[in-house]
Amino acid sequence: MAFGIMAALIVYLRGWLILHRTLPARFTVWRLSAFAGGLAALWIAVSSPLDAFSSLLLSAHMVQHLLLMSVAPPLILLSAPLLPLLRGLPRRIVRDGMGPFLVWPALRRAGQALTNPLSCWIVMAITLTVWHVPAAFDLALRSFGWHKVEHACFFGASFLFWWPVVCPFPSKPQWPQWSIPVYLLAADVMNTALSAFLTFSDHVFYRPYLDAPRLFGTTALSDQACAGLIMWVPGSLVFLIPATFITIQYLSRSDSLIRPGQLKPRPVYVQQPLTPKNPFDLLRVPAIGPFLRAQSGRRILQTSLLIVAVAVIVDGLFGPQVSSMNLAGVLPWTYWRAFVIIALLAAGNFFCMACPFTLFRELGQRFGLRQRPWPQALQSKWFAIALLALFFWAYEVFSLWDKPIWTAWLIINYFLAAFVIDAVFRRGSFCKYVCPIGQFQFVASLVSPLEVKVREADVCASCQTHDCLRGNERQRGCETELHLPRKSGNLDCTFCLDCVRACPHENIGVLVVAPGINLIRDTSRSSIGRLSRRLDIAALALVFVFAGFANAAFMTAPVVAFQDGLAARLGLSSRLPVTHALLVAALVLLPGALAFSAAYGSRVASNASVGMRELFCRFSLSLVPLGVAMWAGHFLFHLSSGWGSAWKVVQRAANDIGWPLLKSQDTETVMPLLGTDVLHALQTVLLDAGLLLGLYLMWRMALLYSNRRQDTLRLLAPWSAISLGLYIVGIWILLQPMQMRGLGGAIS
């Protein structure tokens, strides 16, 4: 095998030298390096000591497969090997021996059929699945010959799979470029499903590894889990990274934002339509639209959630103080959080529309007190950020999920705060400057697919009354002071739809938008200004993102064990001081340090003549999609694990007050809504989507500051590194055993 690899390298080098002299721009040094790197990966996989370890460790075997399927084939294809190999062979062999076949029409048709993306994907999927069946895998382990056949199948199928992705010169693509990321993501889903079986199985699939000598103190089951992780995380990145770059290339080509040249002294903000000409409007959907437009529709939603809130308060105060048996321990922490994030991803900030706290806020406004403007010094997000961070801190330190009475008092105080603040201050001050839940919703809704916005800009241009902002005799205007023609994105928008009811021209709708697309522009937004000047909004986004990872991490068994171990080494009687320190680091120190370092690195590496503050503010927001994905994946775990608990708790509460419902056996066990493999696959897909969207937003932002691709890559490289780091940490967190706090022991 080594001789064949060396011969291929010599032939390619000979052909590359000839072509490099005539076509230096096409056959560059990096193509030669790619071919050499691909052959090196192939040699490591099949001829190095790694091959010997593959019969003893499944993890070593999986590294072999990764090299054979995800490293060697794409590198070889990136070298455009066809022409250099042909030119490297003796001319007589190519002309007399291979020439007639190369021009044979039937062979060309067969080649086109074989390299069709659908054929390539199916061949790869069948090969990967069949060879991971225990009988086939065991056969390859027992037989040297079948082991080589397995490797040949993996390499050949993967070579075909990567052909449509790389499309090596002089071949031409058979599918449009936009379809290739979908092609790669479909492969990633299949790879995730297979790796999840290996990672989370409680028995060994491949029996030869049970009898193999154990190395490095591992067990067969832990070795199998390690192999699954190797297949999962690096395997997913191999699909996601090219999918991201192809998507960026496709979108950048169609946008034509910049021209080649020197770095601009200041960013140029390009005005371009961000929504289709005739976008989908939720308010024009039969039944749903009229219900949302009507003031009574909002009151129905608010009253429904108010009844639920009152029930949670009563049960939290007077019910059993066991979270898994109390409405205050189940409904807010298992159901409400999950449904809120699902609504944000599916539609928009609809919880604020149905928020029961605003009923008390409006009651306070009717007291007739002389309402004052919110203090100028507090007209930012800093106070709300402090409250949000305080909530995340209290959630972990005081175990709010496990104290129903504390949850009840938290809700009561929320109602009181909304009532008092908006009785004294005007213009929706509680929602805009205080409410931590609202700030969480505002940030997450930045990647929502729906937005309250004007339908026709020309209609607003001729409007003189601005009723959407000021209101009129029949309907108040926007209390958070958002003037719809200058509004962009969902920040500070509570989806109350007062502007819709106030507009005399019926020119406002709930329109579909591309998720996160409004973050690319840096126009002056109504009531908010330019995002590049809002350090508070950038800080809010960073707290939101890093809290998502910290909140999930603090539930994992390794992090809990680390806190206990560190507390013991420091001679502490409790791990609370350790928890305090880790929370401060996770919510304040780490995000601030990473974002500051990334802004500094971007400015220095790209030589961009733009301030660090602007880079900090703009690019911090590009991390939001990954943060939303982490929150969604975490809450999906809670919903799946505890989905059957609500009915049992409702039954218990109803029986306590003398309203007996259907009887249920105390010994009845509620199975998770989703199997472990399906759950982890969905969580991985969410993180994949968050990473890709975040990287795309970074790319589009970076294009506004630079003219050359090289400078653009340097500008976004530090922020991309943070995203990839968070993605890897997120995958690790979701793979750890989770402690279902308040609902019983650890669940893997």
N, C-alpha and C positions, 0 to 999 in steps of 0.2 A: 504493500500500500504506500509506504514511504517513497519507494522508487517511482510509482505512478504520479504521486503528488509533485515530486521534484521534476519529473519530465514535463508535466503540465505547466509548471512555473517557467521552465526554460523555453518551451514553445511559445507561451504567452509573451515572455520578455522579448524574444526575438521579433515577434510580430508587432509588439508595442513600439519597439525602437524604430521600426520602419514607418509605422503610422504616425508616430510622434514627430518625425521630421517633416511629414507632409501635412498633418492635421494636428498641430500642437494644441489648439484650443479644444479639440474633441477628445483626444487621448492624452490626458494630463497625467502628472505624476500621481495624483491622488487616485486615479483609476488603477494604476499599477499597484499602489499600496493596498487598495481594496481587494484586488485579486490575491495578492500575497497574504493579506489578513484572512481572507476566506479559506485559502488552502491551509494556513496555520491552524485555524479553528477546526478544520476537518482532520488534520493530523492529530491535534490534541484529543479529539473525540474518539478516534479509532485506533491510533498507534502509540499513544503515550501511556504512562502508567495508569491514567484514569480508566482505561479499558479494563485493566486487571481489577481495580476496585469496584467496577460496576457489578460484578457477580457477588460482591460481599455487602455492598451498601446500595439501597435503592436510590438514595440521594445522589450518589456518584453516577448511577445509571441515568438519573434525570438530568444531571448536568450534561452528560453525553447527548441526550436527546435535544436539549436546549441549543447546544452548539451545532448539532446536525440540522436542526429545523429552523432556528431563528437567528443564527449568526453567520454560518458559512454560506448558505444559499443567497441571502440578500447582498452580502459583500461581493460574492463572485458575480452576481448579476449587475451590481453597480459598476463593475469594471468594464461593462460592454464587451464580454469575452468573445463573441462570435468572430468578428473581423480580426482581432489580434491572433486568435488561435489559428484561423485559416491562413493568415499571412506568415505565421511562424512555422507552419509545416512546409516541407519541400514542395516546390511548385508542381512537380510532376504528380505527386500524390493528390494534390488538390484538383489539378486540371483533369487528369485522366481517371483517377479513382473516385473522387467525390463530385466532380463537376456535373456529370449526367444526373446524379440524384438531387443536387441542389437546385437544378432548374426544372425538375419534374413537377408538373402542376398538381398531381395527386398528393405528392409529399407536402407541398405548400398548403393545400387544403387540409390535410391531416394535421399539420402543425398549427394552423389557425384554429381548428376545432379543439386541439389539445390545450392550447393556451387561452382559450375562451375563459373569462373569469368564472363563469358558473361551473364549467368542467373542472377548473383548477381547485375551486373551493370544495366541490364534492369529493374529488380525489383525496384532498388533504383530510377532510372530515372523516371519510371512511377509513383511511389509513391510520389516523390517530386513534379512532375509536376501536377498530379491530385489534390493533396491536396492544391495546391496554386491557383487552379482555383477559382475565387470569389464565385461561388455557393457552392462548397464543403467547402471552408474556412468559409463562413458565416454560413453554417449548423453546423459546429463544434463549432462556437462561440455561437449559439443559444441553442444548445443541450448539456447538460452535458455528456450524454452517447456517442454521436458522438465525443465529444472532447476527451474522453478517447480512442475511437477507432482510432482517428487521431494519438494520441501519440503512441499507440501500433503499428500502421502501420509504423510510422517513426522509432521507435526503432527497430522493427523487420527487416525492409528493410535495415537499416543501419548496423545492426548486420551481416546480410548476406553480405553487401557490403564490410565491413572491414575484413571478414573472409579470402579471398584470399590474402589480404595485410599482415595480421598478421600470417596467417597459424598456428593456435594454436596447440600445441602438444596434441595428437600424429598424427594429420592430416598431409597429404603430399600435396605439391603444385601440381596443375594440369596444370599450365602454367609456362613457363620459367621465371626466375627472371627479365630479362630485360623488360618483357612486363608489369610488375606492375606499373612502373612510367608512362607509357603511359596510363594505366587504370586509374590512379589517375588524370593525367592531363586532360583526357577526361571528368572526373567528374567535374574538376575545371572549364572547359569551360562552361559546362551546368549550374553550380552554378553561374558563373559570368553573364551569360545571364539572368537568373531569377532575380538575385539581381539588375541588371542594370534596369530592368523594374520597380522595386519598387523605386529605388533611384532617377531616373530621370523622373518619371511620373508626369504630371501636374494635375492629379486628383487622388482622393482616390479610391483604388481598393475595399476595404472591407468596406461596408456601416455601419456595426455595430459600427465601430470606429468613424464615424461621429456623432453618437448619444451618445457616451460614454462621461462621465464627463472628462474634460481636466485636466491633472495633470502637475505640474511643469511648467506651462506657455507654454506648447507646443500646436501646432495645429495638426490636424489629418494628414496633408500633411507632416509637418516636422517630425512627429513621424514615418510616413511611410518611409521617406528618411533615417532616422536613422536606422530603421529596415533593409533597404536594405544594408546599410554600414556594419551593424553587420553580415549580411549574406555574404557580399562580402569579406571584409578584413580578419577577423578571419577565415571565412569559407575557403578562398583560402589558408591561411597559414596551415590549418589543412591538406590540400591535398599536398601542396608543401613540407613541412618539411619531411614527410615520403618518398615522392618521391625522395627527395635529398639524404636521408640516404640510401635508397635501391639502388639508382644509385651508390653511393660511395662504398657501400658494394660489389656490383656486379663487378664494375671496379677494385676495390682493390684486390678482390679475384683472378681475372684473370691476374692482373699485377704481383703479387708476388714480390713487390719491396723490401720488408724488411723481416727480420726474428725477432722473439721475442728476447728480450734481453734488454740491457741497452741503454741509450741514446748515440748516436755517438758523439764523441768529435767534429767532423766536419761533414757537410752533405756529403753524398755519392751520386754522380750524376750518374745515371744509364743510359748507352747508350742503346737505344732500338729503333727500327724502329717506326717512327711516321706517316708514310704513307703506304698504301697498296703496295703490290709488283708490281702491274700493275695499278697505279692510273689513274683516268680520266685526260686527258690532253686537255685543251681548244684549244691548237694550232693544234691539230690533228682532230678537228671537221671540216668537209667540209664547204667551203665558209668562215666561221668565222675565222678559223685558218690562211689560206693564207692572208686574209685581215689584220689581226693583225700583222702578220709577216712582211708584206711589209711596207717599210718606207712611201710609198704613202698613206697607210691606216691611219697611224697616222697623216699625214699632212691633210687629209680630215677631220678627227675629230677636229684637232686644228683649221683649217680654219672655220669650221662650228661654233664653239664656239666663235671664234674671231669676226665673223659677228654679232652674238648675243650680244657680249660685246660692240661692236661699236654702235649697235642700242640702247642698254641700256644707254650708255654714252650720245649719242645725245639727246635721249628723256629726260634723267635726267637733262641735261643742259638747254634744250630749250622747253621741254614739260610742261604741267600743273604740278604745284608743289603740287599735291594731290596724295598721294602714291597709292591709289586704282585706279587712272586713268593714271598712268605713268609706263612705262616698268621698270624703275629703282626701283619702289616701289613694283612691283609684281614678276618679273622674278627672281631676286636674293633671295628675302626673303621668297617667297612662294614655288617656283618650284625648283630652283637650290639646295637649302639646302636639300629639301626632296629627290630629285633624287640622290644626292650624297650619303646620308646615306643608301638609298635603294640599290644602286649599291655596296656599301661597304659590306652590309649584304648578298647580293645575289652572288657577285662575288669577288670583291676586289677593289684595289685602281685604278680604271679605269679613274677617273676624272683627275688624274695627267698625265695619258697617253694622254688625250685629252686637257690638260690645254693650253689655248691660251697665257698665260703669258710666257711660255717657247719659243714661237716664237720670242718674243722680246729679251729674254735672249740669244738665239742663234744669233740674229742679233748683239747684243753687242759683242759677241765673235768674230764676223767676222770683227770687226773694226781694228784688227791687233795690238791692244795695248799689251804691255808686261804684261801678266797676272801674278799676284802674288798669293802665297798661302794665304788662309784665315788666319787671325791672330790667333796665337796659343792660346792666352787668350780667344778667342771667339769660339774655336772649341768644343762646347758643345751645349746643348739645352737651356741654361739659357737665352740668348738673345731672342730666338724665344718664350720661355715661357713668357717673359715680354711683347713681342708684342701681343701674343695671349690673355693674361690677359688684356692688354690695349684695345684690340678690344672688348672683352666682356664688359669691363667697359664703353667704348664709345658707344657701342650699346644701353645700358640702359640709360646712363646719357644724351646723345645727341639725343636719339630716331632716330637712323639711318634709321630704317625701314620707318619712316614718313617724311624723307627729301630726295627726289629723287636727288636733286643737290649734296648733300653730298655723296650719294651713287656713283654718277657719278665720283666725284673727288677722291673718295676712289679707284675706279677701275683704273682711270688714274694714280694715284700715284703708284699703284701696278705694272702697266706696266713699269713705269719709274724706280722703284726700281729694278725690274728684269733685265732691260736693263743695268743700271749703275753697279750694283754689279757684274754681270757676264761678263761685259766688262773689269773690273779691276781684278777680282779674278777668279781663275780657279777651275775646278772639281765640277761644280754644286753647288757652295757655297750658292746661293740664296735658292735653294730647300732644302738643307741639314741643313743650320744653321739660315735662316732668315724667310722664308715663313710661316706665321701663319696658313694659310689654309693647307699647306702641313703637318705641325705638327699635326693638327687636323685629317687629313687623315691617317697619319702614325699610330697614336694611335688607331683610330677606326678600321684600317685594321688588327690590332692584332687578331681580332676575325673573320676575313674574311675567307671564305672557299677555296680560291684559293691563290696560292703563286708561284712566279717565282723561280724555283729551278731546280737542275740537275736531269736528269732522271736516269742515272747510275753512281754511285760513282766511279766505277772502271775505267771508261773512263776518268774521270777528274784526277784520280791518275796517269795516264800515260801521261797526257798532259804536255808539257814543255813550251808552249808559253803563256798560260793564256790569250788568246785573249779576253775572256769575261770581264776581268778587264783592260787590257792594250790597247785593240783594235788592229787593223791591217790596212793595206793599203786601204781596202774597207769600213771599218766600225769602228767607235770609240767604246771604251769600256765603262764600267760603270762609269759615272761621279760622282756618290756618293761613289765610291771606295768600292763597295761590290764585294768580290771575291766569286763567286757562290758556290764552294765546301764548303766554311766555312760560308756561309750565312744561317741564320735561322730566319724565320719570315719575316714580311713585313716592319719592321722599316727601314726608309731611302730608300725604294724601290719605285720609281716613276712609275713602270710598263711601262717604255719607250721601253723596249724590245731591247735596243741596244745590250745587251749581247747575246740575241737570234740570232740576225743578225750577230754578230761577231764570234760566236762559229763555228769553222771549222768542228766540229764533230756532229753538230745538236743534242747536248745532253742537251739542256735546253728547258723546257716547262713551261706552266702555269698549275700546277698540283693541284689537290684537296687535301686539308689537313683538319684535324679535327680542328674546330675553337678554337683558343686559346691554342692549344696543345704545341706550341713552347715556351710558357711562362713557362712551367714546368721545362724544362732543364735550367741549368745555365752554358752552355758551352761558350767558348770564341767565339764570333761572329765576322765575318769580319767587320772591320771599326767601330764596336760598343764596342767590348770587352764583359765582363760579366755583365749582367744586375744587379747582386747583388752589383756591384760597381758604378753604374750610378745613383747617387742621382738626376741628372737633368732629366733623363727619368722617374724616379718615380714621381718627382714633376710635370712633364708634364702630366702624367697620372692622378694625383690627380686634377690638374686644369681642365683637360678635363671632368672628372667625375662630380665634384662638380659644374662646370659651366653648365652642362646639367640640373641639378636640379634647380640651381639658375635662369637660363634663362627662364625656364618654370614657376617657382614660381613667378617671378616678373610680369608675365602676369595675375596672378589670382586676382580676386576681393578682397579676404581677405588680401593679402599681400599689395595691393595698398592702401586699407583702413587703414591697420596698419601703413604704412609710413605716410599717411596724418595725422592720429591721433597722432603719435609720434612727427611729426613736429609741430603740433598745441600745444601739451603739452610743447614742448621746446621753444615755442614762435618764431618759424622760419616762415618766409614768404613763403618759398619754401620747398618742400620735398627733394630737391637735396642733401643737406648735409646728410640726413638720408639715401638716396640711396647710396651715396659714402661709408658711414660707413658699410652698410649692404653688399655691394659688396666686400669690402676689407675683411670682416669677412667670406663671403661665398667662395671667391676664394683663400684666402691666410691663414687666421688665423684658420678657422674651419678645413679645410682638413689637414693642418700641425699639429694642436693639436691632432686631432683624430688619424691620422696615427702614430704620435710619441707615443701617449699613448698606442695604440694597439701593437706597436713594443715592448715597455717596458713591457706591460702586458704579451705578448707572451713569452718573454725571462724569466721573473720572474716565471710565472706559470708553465712553462715546464722545467725549469732548463736547458734549452738548452745552450750548450757552443758555442754559435754563437753570433756575434755582433749585436747590435740593428740596425746598418746601413744596414747590409745585410737583416735582417727581414723587415725593412722599405722599402728597394728597391724592394724586391721580392714580398711581399704580397700587396703592393700598386697596382701593376699591375693586381692583381686578381680582383680588383674593376672595371676594364675596361668594362667587358661584361655588367654590370648593367648600367654603364654610356652610353654605346652605345644604350642600350635598351631605356633609358630615352630620349636621343636625338631623336631616331627613333619614339617613341610614341608622342613626342612633335611636330616633323615635320609632322607626319602623320595627326595631328589635323589641321595644317596650310594647308596642301595639300587638305584635305577633305573639309575644310571650304571655301577655296578660289580657288578651282580647275577651276571654270568657269570664273575667272577674266582675265586670260591671253588672251583669244580670244577677249574679249571686249576691252582690252587695245590695242591689236594689230590692231583691227578695227579702233580705235580712232587714233592711230599713223599713220596708212596708209591713212586714210581720211585727216589728217592734211597735208600730203605731196602730196596730189592729187592722191593717189592710192585708190579709193573707193573700199571697199570690201563689203561683204554682209551686208545689213542694219540690225540693231538690235534695238529693242525698248528700250528706256531709262528706262522704268518702268519694264522691264523684270527682274524677280528675279531668281537668280541662286541658286538652292537647293544644299545643301552639298552633296558631293560624297557618303558619308557613313552616315547612321542614327546614332544617338547618342549612342544607345545601341550597335550597331555593332562596332562603333569606340572605345568605352570604353572596349569592350570585346577584340578587337585586341591589344589595348594598354596594357591591363592587361596581355595578353599572352606574349607580348614582355618583359614586366618586369619580368614575371615568368621565361621565358627562360634565361634572363640576370642573375637573382638571382641564378638559378640552375647551370648555367655554371660557374659563379664566385665561388660558394661554392665548386664545383667540383675541380676547379683549386687550390683553397686554400687547399683542402684535399690532392691533389697530391703533392703540394709543402711541406706541413707539413710532409708527409710520408718520405720525403728525409732527414728530420732532426731528426726523432725519430723512435724508434723501437717498442714502446708500444702504443697501441691504446689510452690509457688514456692520455699519454703525447702528442700524436698527437692532441687529442681534445682540450687539454689545450692550445696548441700552436696556433690553429686556432680560438679558441673561441672569442678573442677580435675582430678579423677581421670579423668573422661571424656576430658578434653583429653590426658592422658598416654596413655590407651588409643588414641585416634585417632592421636596422633603416632607411637606404636609401630607401629600398623597400617600407616600410610603408609610408615614406614621399612622395615617387613618386606616390603611389596610391592616397594619399590625394590630391596631386597637380592636377593629371589628373581628379579628381572628382569635382574640383572647377570650377565655372564659369570663362571662359577665355575671356579676352578682346582682340578682334581681332583688334589690334592696326593698324591703317591705313585703316582698311576695315569696320569700323563701330563698334557698341556697343558690349556689353558683350554677349558671346555665351556660354551656359552651355553645 
